[in-house]
Amino acid sequence: MKIIFTVTNDLNYDNRMHRICSSLQQHGYQVALVGRIMNDSKPLRDLPYAQKRLRCFFNKGKLFYAEYNIRLFFYLLFTSSNALCSIDLDTLAPGFLVSKLKGWKLVYDAHEYFTQVPEVIHRPHIQAFWEWLEVLLVPRIKNAYTVNKSIAALFEGKYKTHFDVIYNAPRLDETPLENNFSKRILLYQGALNASRGLEQLINIMPKLDAVLWLIGEGDLSEMLRKKVTEANLEEKVLFKGMISPSELANFTRQATLGINVSENAGLSYYYSLNNKFFDYIHAALPSIINDFPEYKAMNKSLNVGVLTNCDEESMLNAINKLLNDEVLYQNLKQNCVIAANIYCWQKEERKLLEFYARLR
């Protein structure tokens, strides 16, 4: 069976899609991943599955989404396949249309609650369009999965469409772990976007005996760099830029403490369970964690970090609690080792293969 996956990113830094595509390719499927190329995109990595990037004249806003969906529709229309997986709502329309025209099996993979992301909820007309599209298409989909139980329950309750849950956990690695308590390196990995607690984090760095590594880029990259420069924090806040998935774990393992805190900026954030939660666990990296439903439930059973809110005082207290209590820190670190064996790609991969084996 040939399966085409469609995303709107440039493919090089999408860990979840790399795991999914690699697993299916290794188990006998013919996989192709389609995204887009941007002006600053690096050459594609040599990977075991096929990759294709579409070029657009527009790279953001309404015109980008319109152009990309049109280009994606015609690309898919003149491509052969047996099945198609649309990643998130922003690639679902062309996928739905082409699957109907060509008789392909259609899968919907919701990485987030798209109509509730911060970039959408503050723009009523844009949000109304995406909500209309979601109401139109999601109830008609027979094969769907998402990243956690909360989002699955939301979609199932709203649209009566069943969603499997496949966690975005890394593959279990037997590389020996280091004891990094004395390094005092705080690590944030992910998009440098609004509502991620990044400004608050930079504001409290003068009060912390630690350095901060920021891995990733995003809408706030330029503003955050300027903020760091103006506060003379260049030696305490280091921007590492974009790191490829194959190299990311090496950086994560060097840190002392992971940062996983964001504002309650819409239901997508509130019901999130993001990649770095599992990445930190697999690096045996205790973290400060969002006090949101999925994280609260996970941390209640796993005890791998300290829950906190996204204000400066709460974050400062949570970070100092871990940096100044080595007994607590080491206990959480050992809990991460146990949790990594519970939530790992070896187990999630089995769920993925079972899902694709029963496509309707």
C-alpha positions as CSV (number, residue, x, y, z in Angstrom):
1,M,0.0,0.0,0.0
2,K,1.2,3.5,-0.9
3,I,0.4,6.3,1.6
4,I,0.9,10.0,1.1
5,F,1.2,12.3,4.1
6,T,0.6,16.0,3.8
7,V,1.9,18.8,6.0
8,T,2.5,22.6,5.7
9,N,6.0,22.7,7.1
10,D,9.3,22.1,5.2
11,L,9.7,18.5,6.5
12,N,13.2,18.8,8.0
13,Y,12.2,19.4,11.6
14,D,9.0,17.4,12.0
15,N,9.9,14.6,14.5
16,R,6.4,13.1,14.7
17,M,6.1,12.7,10.9
18,H,9.6,11.3,10.7
19,R,8.7,8.6,13.2
20,I,5.4,7.8,11.6
21,C,6.7,7.7,8.0
22,S,9.8,5.7,9.0
23,S,7.9,3.1,10.9
24,L,5.4,2.5,8.1
25,Q,8.1,2.4,5.4
26,Q,10.0,-0.1,7.5
27,H,7.0,-2.3,7.8
28,G,6.2,-2.7,4.1
29,Y,4.3,0.5,3.2
30,Q,5.4,2.8,0.4
31,V,5.4,6.2,2.1
32,A,5.7,9.7,0.7
33,L,5.7,12.9,2.8
34,V,4.6,16.2,1.1
35,G,5.3,19.6,2.5
36,R,6.5,23.0,1.2
37,I,9.9,24.6,0.5
38,M,10.6,28.1,1.9
39,N,13.4,30.6,1.2
40,D,15.5,29.5,4.1
41,S,14.8,25.7,3.8
42,K,17.8,23.5,4.0
43,P,18.3,20.6,1.6
44,L,16.2,17.5,2.4
45,R,17.8,14.9,4.6
46,D,18.3,11.4,3.1
47,L,15.5,9.4,4.6
48,P,14.0,5.9,3.9
49,Y,10.8,7.3,2.6
50,A,10.0,9.7,-0.3
51,Q,9.8,13.4,0.2
52,K,8.3,16.2,-1.9
53,R,8.2,19.9,-1.2
54,L,5.9,22.3,-3.0
55,R,7.0,25.9,-3.7
56,C,4.5,28.8,-3.0
57,F,4.7,32.5,-3.9
58,F,3.1,33.3,-0.5
59,N,4.5,32.0,2.7
60,K,2.1,33.2,5.4
61,G,-1.5,34.3,6.0
62,K,-4.7,33.6,4.0
63,L,-2.9,33.8,0.7
64,F,-0.5,31.1,1.7
65,Y,-3.2,28.7,2.9
66,A,-5.2,29.3,-0.3
67,E,-2.3,28.8,-2.6
68,Y,-0.8,25.8,-0.8
69,N,-4.2,24.0,-0.7
70,I,-4.7,24.6,-4.4
71,R,-1.2,23.4,-5.3
72,L,-1.6,20.4,-3.0
73,F,-4.9,19.5,-4.6
74,F,-3.4,19.4,-8.1
75,Y,-0.3,17.6,-7.0
76,L,-2.3,14.9,-5.4
77,L,-4.8,14.7,-8.3
78,F,-2.0,13.7,-10.6
79,T,-0.2,11.3,-8.2
80,S,-0.9,7.6,-7.6
81,S,-1.6,6.2,-4.2
82,N,-3.8,3.9,-2.2
83,A,-4.3,6.1,0.9
84,L,-3.8,9.7,2.0
85,C,-3.2,11.1,5.5
86,S,-3.9,14.8,6.0
87,I,-2.1,16.3,8.9
88,D,-4.2,18.9,10.7
89,L,-7.1,20.9,9.3
90,D,-4.9,23.1,7.0
91,T,-4.3,20.2,4.6
92,L,-7.6,18.3,5.0
93,A,-9.7,20.0,2.2
94,P,-7.5,18.9,-0.8
95,G,-7.0,15.5,0.8
96,F,-10.7,15.0,1.3
97,L,-11.6,16.0,-2.3
98,V,-8.9,14.0,-3.9
99,S,-9.6,10.9,-1.9
100,K,-13.3,11.1,-3.0
101,L,-12.3,11.6,-6.6
102,K,-9.8,8.8,-6.8
103,G,-11.2,6.4,-4.3
104,W,-8.3,6.5,-1.8
105,K,-8.6,5.7,1.8
106,L,-8.4,8.9,3.9
107,V,-6.9,9.4,7.3
108,Y,-7.0,12.5,9.5
109,D,-4.1,13.1,11.9
110,A,-4.9,16.0,14.2
111,H,-1.6,17.2,15.8
112,E,-3.5,20.0,17.6
113,Y,-7.0,21.5,18.1
114,F,-6.5,23.7,15.0
115,T,-9.5,26.0,15.4
116,Q,-8.3,26.9,18.9
117,V,-4.7,27.8,18.3
118,P,-3.7,31.4,19.4
119,E,-3.1,32.4,15.8
120,V,-6.7,31.6,14.9
121,I,-8.8,32.4,18.0
122,H,-8.0,36.1,18.0
123,R,-9.2,36.5,14.3
124,P,-12.9,35.8,14.3
125,H,-13.4,35.6,10.6
126,I,-10.5,33.3,10.1
127,Q,-11.6,31.1,13.0
128,A,-15.2,30.9,11.6
129,F,-13.8,29.7,8.2
130,W,-11.7,26.9,9.8
131,E,-14.6,25.9,12.1
132,W,-16.9,25.7,9.1
133,L,-14.4,23.5,7.3
134,E,-14.0,21.3,10.4
135,V,-17.8,20.9,10.8
136,L,-18.1,20.1,7.1
137,L,-15.3,17.4,6.8
138,V,-14.5,15.8,10.2
139,P,-17.8,14.0,10.7
140,R,-17.3,12.3,7.3
141,I,-13.9,10.8,8.1
142,K,-13.7,7.1,9.0
143,N,-10.1,6.9,10.0
144,A,-8.6,9.4,12.5
145,Y,-6.1,9.7,15.3
146,T,-4.6,12.4,17.4
147,V,-2.0,13.1,20.0
148,N,-3.8,12.7,23.4
149,K,-7.0,11.6,25.1
150,S,-8.4,15.1,25.7
151,I,-8.3,16.2,22.0
152,A,-9.7,12.8,21.0
153,A,-12.6,13.2,23.5
154,L,-13.3,16.7,22.2
155,F,-13.6,15.6,18.6
156,E,-15.5,12.5,19.4
157,G,-18.0,14.4,21.5
158,K,-18.4,17.2,18.9
159,Y,-18.5,15.1,15.7
160,K,-19.2,11.5,16.7
161,T,-16.1,10.4,14.9
162,H,-13.7,8.0,16.7
163,F,-10.1,9.2,17.2
164,D,-7.4,6.8,18.1
165,V,-4.6,8.2,20.3
166,I,-0.9,7.8,19.3
167,Y,1.5,9.6,21.6
168,N,4.4,11.4,20.1
169,A,7.0,9.6,22.3
170,P,10.6,9.1,21.1
171,R,12.1,5.6,20.5
172,L,13.6,4.2,23.6
173,D,17.4,4.7,23.6
174,E,19.8,2.7,25.7
175,T,22.5,5.5,25.7
176,P,23.8,5.9,29.2
177,L,22.5,9.0,31.0
178,E,24.6,11.8,32.5
179,N,24.1,13.4,35.8
180,N,23.7,17.1,34.8
181,F,22.5,18.6,38.1
182,S,25.6,20.7,38.5
183,K,25.6,22.1,34.9
184,R,22.5,24.3,35.6
185,I,21.4,24.4,32.0
186,L,17.8,25.2,31.4
187,L,16.4,24.0,28.1
188,Y,13.5,25.1,26.0
189,Q,12.9,23.3,22.7
190,G,10.1,24.1,20.3
191,A,8.8,27.1,18.3
192,L,9.7,30.5,19.5
193,N,6.1,31.7,19.3
194,A,3.7,33.8,21.4
195,S,2.2,32.4,24.6
196,R,5.0,29.9,25.2
197,G,6.2,31.6,28.3
198,L,9.4,32.8,26.6
199,E,9.3,36.4,27.6
200,Q,8.6,35.6,31.2
201,L,11.4,33.1,31.2
202,I,13.9,35.7,29.9
203,N,12.7,38.2,32.4
204,I,13.6,35.9,35.3
205,M,17.0,34.8,34.1
206,P,18.9,37.5,36.0
207,K,17.5,36.0,39.2
208,L,18.6,32.4,38.3
209,D,22.0,30.8,38.8
210,A,21.7,29.1,35.4
211,V,21.9,29.5,31.7
212,L,19.1,29.1,29.2
213,W,19.3,27.3,25.8
214,L,16.6,28.1,23.3
215,I,16.3,25.5,20.5
216,G,14.1,26.4,17.6
217,E,12.9,29.5,15.8
218,G,9.5,31.2,15.3
219,D,7.5,34.4,15.1
220,L,9.2,35.9,18.2
221,S,12.8,35.0,17.2
222,E,13.9,38.5,16.3
223,M,12.0,40.2,19.3
224,L,13.5,37.7,21.8
225,R,17.0,38.2,20.5
226,K,16.6,42.0,20.8
227,K,15.2,41.6,24.3
228,V,18.2,39.5,25.4
229,T,20.6,42.0,23.9
230,E,18.9,45.0,25.6
231,A,19.0,43.2,29.0
232,N,22.7,42.3,28.5
233,L,21.8,38.6,28.9
234,E,23.8,37.2,25.9
235,E,25.9,35.0,28.2
236,K,22.9,33.6,30.1
237,V,20.5,33.1,27.2
238,L,21.8,31.2,24.2
239,F,19.9,30.8,20.9
240,K,20.8,27.5,19.4
241,G,18.5,27.9,16.3
242,M,16.9,25.0,14.4
243,I,18.3,21.6,15.3
244,S,17.6,18.5,13.1
245,P,15.7,15.6,14.8
246,S,18.8,13.4,14.5
247,E,20.8,15.9,16.6
248,L,18.2,17.2,19.0
249,A,18.4,14.4,21.6
250,N,22.1,15.1,22.0
251,F,21.3,18.7,23.1
252,T,18.5,17.6,25.3
253,R,20.6,15.1,27.2
254,Q,23.2,17.9,28.1
255,A,20.6,20.0,30.0
256,T,19.7,20.1,33.7
257,L,16.1,21.1,33.5
258,G,13.5,21.2,30.8
259,I,11.0,24.1,30.3
260,N,7.5,23.2,29.2
261,V,5.3,26.1,30.2
262,S,2.8,28.1,28.1
263,E,-0.1,30.4,28.7
264,N,-3.6,29.3,28.6
265,A,-4.1,30.8,25.1
266,G,-7.0,28.8,23.8
267,L,-8.2,25.2,24.1
268,S,-5.5,23.9,21.8
269,Y,-2.8,24.9,24.3
270,Y,-5.0,24.0,27.3
271,Y,-5.5,20.4,26.1
272,S,-2.0,20.0,24.6
273,L,0.5,17.2,25.3
274,N,3.5,18.3,23.3
275,N,6.6,16.6,21.9
276,K,9.0,18.1,24.4
277,F,7.1,16.5,27.4
278,F,8.2,13.1,26.1
279,D,11.6,14.3,24.8
280,Y,12.5,15.6,28.3
281,I,11.4,12.3,29.8
282,H,13.6,10.3,27.4
283,A,16.6,12.4,28.3
284,A,15.9,11.8,32.0
285,L,15.4,15.6,32.2
286,P,13.1,16.8,35.1
287,S,11.0,19.7,33.9
288,I,8.7,22.4,34.9
289,I,5.3,21.6,33.4
290,N,2.1,23.3,32.4
291,D,-0.6,23.0,35.0
292,F,-3.1,21.8,32.3
293,P,-5.3,18.7,32.3
294,E,-3.1,16.3,30.2
295,Y,0.1,17.2,32.0
296,K,-1.6,17.0,35.4
297,A,-2.9,13.6,34.7
298,M,0.5,12.4,33.3
299,N,2.5,13.9,36.1
300,K,0.2,12.5,38.8
301,S,1.1,9.0,37.7
302,L,4.7,9.5,36.5
303,N,6.0,12.3,38.8
304,V,8.6,13.6,36.3
305,G,8.5,17.3,37.0
306,V,7.0,20.3,38.9
307,L,3.6,21.7,37.8
308,T,3.5,25.5,37.5
309,N,1.6,28.4,36.0
310,C,3.0,30.7,33.3
311,D,3.7,33.8,35.4
312,E,7.2,35.0,36.3
313,E,6.9,34.3,40.1
314,S,5.5,30.8,39.6
315,M,8.1,29.8,37.1
316,L,11.0,31.3,39.2
317,N,9.8,29.3,42.2
318,A,9.4,26.1,40.3
319,I,12.9,26.3,38.7
320,N,14.6,27.2,41.9
321,K,12.8,24.3,43.7
322,L,14.5,21.8,41.3
323,L,17.8,23.6,41.0
324,N,18.2,23.8,44.8
325,D,16.9,20.4,45.9
326,E,19.2,17.6,44.5
327,V,17.3,14.8,46.3
328,L,14.0,15.8,44.7
329,Y,15.8,16.3,41.3
330,Q,17.4,12.9,41.4
331,N,14.1,11.3,42.3
332,L,12.4,12.9,39.4
333,K,15.3,11.9,37.1
334,Q,14.8,8.3,38.0
335,N,11.1,8.6,37.5
336,C,11.9,9.8,34.0
337,V,13.8,6.6,33.3
338,I,10.8,4.5,34.4
339,A,8.4,6.7,32.4
340,A,10.4,6.4,29.2
341,N,9.8,2.7,29.3
342,I,6.1,3.2,29.6
343,Y,5.8,5.9,26.9
344,C,8.1,5.1,24.0
345,W,7.8,4.8,20.2
346,Q,8.3,1.0,20.3
347,K,4.8,0.9,21.9
348,E,3.2,3.7,20.0
349,E,4.5,2.2,16.8
350,R,2.5,-1.0,17.4
351,K,-0.7,1.1,17.8
352,L,0.2,3.0,14.5
353,L,0.6,-0.3,12.6
354,E,-2.6,-1.7,14.0
355,F,-4.4,1.5,12.9
356,Y,-3.2,1.4,9.3
357,A,-3.8,-2.4,9.0
358,R,-7.5,-1.8,9.6
359,L,-8.1,1.2,7.3
360,R,-11.6,1.5,5.9
